Amino acid sequence: MTSVSPVATSGAAPGVLGLAPSQKRPRRFLPSRDTRTAYLFLLPALLVMAIITFYPLVFQIYMSFTDYGLKNLAATAPPPNLVGFNNYQRILDNNIVIPNFDFVRILVFNLWWALSNVVIHVVIGVAIALLLNVKNLRLRRFWRSIYILPVMVPPIIVATVWRNMFDPQNGAINQLINGTVGVLFKLPPTNIDWLTHPEPIIAIGPFVLALAYFALLAANVWLGWPLNSVVATGALQSIPSELYEAAAMDGAGSWQRFKTVTLPFLRPAMLPFAIYGFVVTFNLFYLSYFMSGGGPFGQTELLVTTAYRLVAEQKLYGVAAAFAVFQFFILLAITLVTNRLAKATASYNA
């Protein structure tokens, strides 16, 4: 007795997974209609990005390998000469006509400047958000609207006002020290030169902190914590109250509730914003340039202000482009490492 295969009995020729050739899925060599429609909607944005973002980036990388200068800005000017990695080497060798230029010192200060600011911003922002998240707090909406005001002030005004506040003769900071604080603690009159005091407070190798750093830090803390508080407030509002009730029923105290309930919900919101704040503070131009002018002796100079001086003062466009490339890869490496270690973009469930 011969056996008959199920495929043969059905009258269909053998095929892949028992399907007839007419039932096989056709291969798609062209995107579907929906995909083509999506690309069509994305095309205007891609064109704009190509013109205002990608092309300048590529051209800047090209400039960094040339001696591009003021003579090359004219439309009829000859193309710049290729110099290879000479501009990068000049930066690493500190062979730049800027007083007290030291690439390693500027980089170390820039990293510390961004890190110290972000840590203080996050701590104060979360603390204020927690205080204003207390139930039955009177005028809570009013206080939340008040603390966002520093963000609305134009940056040049912020730098100018704080520079005047730290004036050694008539500044509000010295008047406060000589007035209320001086009388309370019986201190002798003093005129602290906050922004131009020549001697560094801390000097360990390339790590140098001048008195001007603390003046800049005070100004940027006043400016930076409100947005962190806004983000923290949004994260706190998303925490279900049932979790706090369950933790309280299990006997958890205030610190345990904060550690096991509040912090896990704050992390997905605060870590990405902290990384964003680090990048913004790393490139914060106006406080260093308009408050301290990078002084004293370049001790509060940042990478971004140095790049600006290379363009505006020295007209070394090729060197400035190489400097910007250095800055880009430094920030890219920091962001990738921080994101990987802290899992800043991972969801709470992950």
Residue pairs with C-beta under 8 A, 6 or more apart in sequence:
6 18
7 13
7 14
7 18
12 18
12 19
12 20
13 20
13 21
15 21
15 23
15 24
16 24
31 39
60 321
60 324
60 325
61 321
61 325
63 80
63 317
63 318
63 321
64 87
64 88
64 318
64 321
64 322
64 324
64 325
65 82
65 83
65 84
65 85
65 87
65 318
65 322
66 80
66 81
66 82
66 83
66 318
67 80
67 81
67 83
67 318
68 80
68 317
68 318
68 321
69 80
69 315
69 316
69 317
69 318
70 315
70 317
71 77
72 78
72 79
72 80
72 317
80 318
83 318
87 318
87 319
87 321
87 322
88 322
88 325
88 326
89 95
90 96
90 319
90 322
91 103
91 319
91 322
91 323
91 326
92 103
94 101
94 102
94 103
96 310
96 314
96 316
96 319
97 314
98 298
98 306
98 309
98 310
98 313
98 314
99 297
99 298
100 297
100 298
100 301
101 298
101 306
102 206
102 298
104 206
105 206
105 208
105 298
106 298
106 301
106 302
106 303
106 306
107 303
107 330
108 206
108 207
109 207
109 208
109 209
109 213
109 299
109 300
109 301
109 302
110 282
110 302
110 303
111 282
111 334
112 207
112 209
113 213
113 216
113 281
113 282
113 302
114 278
114 279
114 281
114 282
115 278
116 217
117 217
117 220
117 221
117 224
117 277
117 281
118 274
118 277
118 278
118 281
120 217
120 221
120 224
120 225
121 221
121 224
121 225
121 228
121 274
121 277
122 228
122 270
122 274
122 277
124 221
124 225
124 228
124 229
125 225
125 226
125 227
125 228
125 229
125 230
125 231
125 232
126 228
126 229
126 232
126 266
126 270
128 147
128 225
128 229
128 232
129 229
129 232
129 233
129 236
130 232
130 236
130 262
132 140
132 143
132 144
132 229
132 233
133 233
133 236
133 237
144 233
147 226
147 229
148 226
148 227
148 230
149 226
150 158
150 222
150 223
150 226
151 223
151 226
151 227
153 223
155 286
155 287
156 286
156 290
158 219
158 223
158 286
158 287
159 219
159 286
159 287
159 289
159 290
159 291
160 290
162 215
162 218
162 219
162 222
162 287
162 291
163 195
163 290
163 291
164 170
164 171
164 172
165 171
165 172
165 173
166 173
166 174
166 194
166 195
166 215
166 291
167 174
168 174
168 191
168 192
168 193
168 194
169 191
171 194
173 192
173 194
174 190
174 191
174 192
177 187
177 190
177 192
178 187
178 189
178 190
181 187
182 188
182 189
182 190
192 211
193 211
194 211
194 212
194 214
194 215
195 211
195 212
195 215
195 291
195 292
195 295
195 296
196 212
196 292
196 295
196 296
197 210
197 211
197 212
197 296
198 296
198 297
200 208
200 209
200 210
200 299
201 209
201 210
201 211
201 213
201 214
202 208
202 209
203 209
208 299
209 299
210 296
210 299
210 300
212 291
212 292
212 295
212 296
212 299
212 300
213 299
213 300
215 291
215 292
216 287
216 288
216 291
216 292
216 300
219 287
219 291
220 281
220 284
220 287
224 277
224 281
227 273
227 277
228 270
228 273
228 274
228 277
231 269
231 270
231 273
232 266
232 269
232 270
234 269
235 265
235 266
235 268
235 269
235 270
236 262
236 265
236 266
238 265
239 261
239 262
239 265
243 261
244 257
244 261
247 256
247 257
247 260
247 261
248 257
252 260
264 348
265 348
267 348
268 346
268 347
268 348
271 342
271 343
271 344
272 344
272 345
274 344
275 335
275 338
275 339
275 342
275 344
278 334
278 335
278 338
279 331
279 335
282 302
282 303
282 304
282 331
283 302
283 303
283 304
283 327
283 331
284 302
284 304
285 302
285 304
285 305
285 308
288 294
288 300
288 301
288 302
288 304
288 305
289 305
289 308
292 300
294 300
294 301
294 302
294 305
294 306
294 309
303 323
303 326
303 327
303 330
304 327
306 323
307 320
307 323
307 324
307 327
310 316
310 317
310 319
310 320
310 323
311 317
311 320
314 320
338 344
339 345
343 350
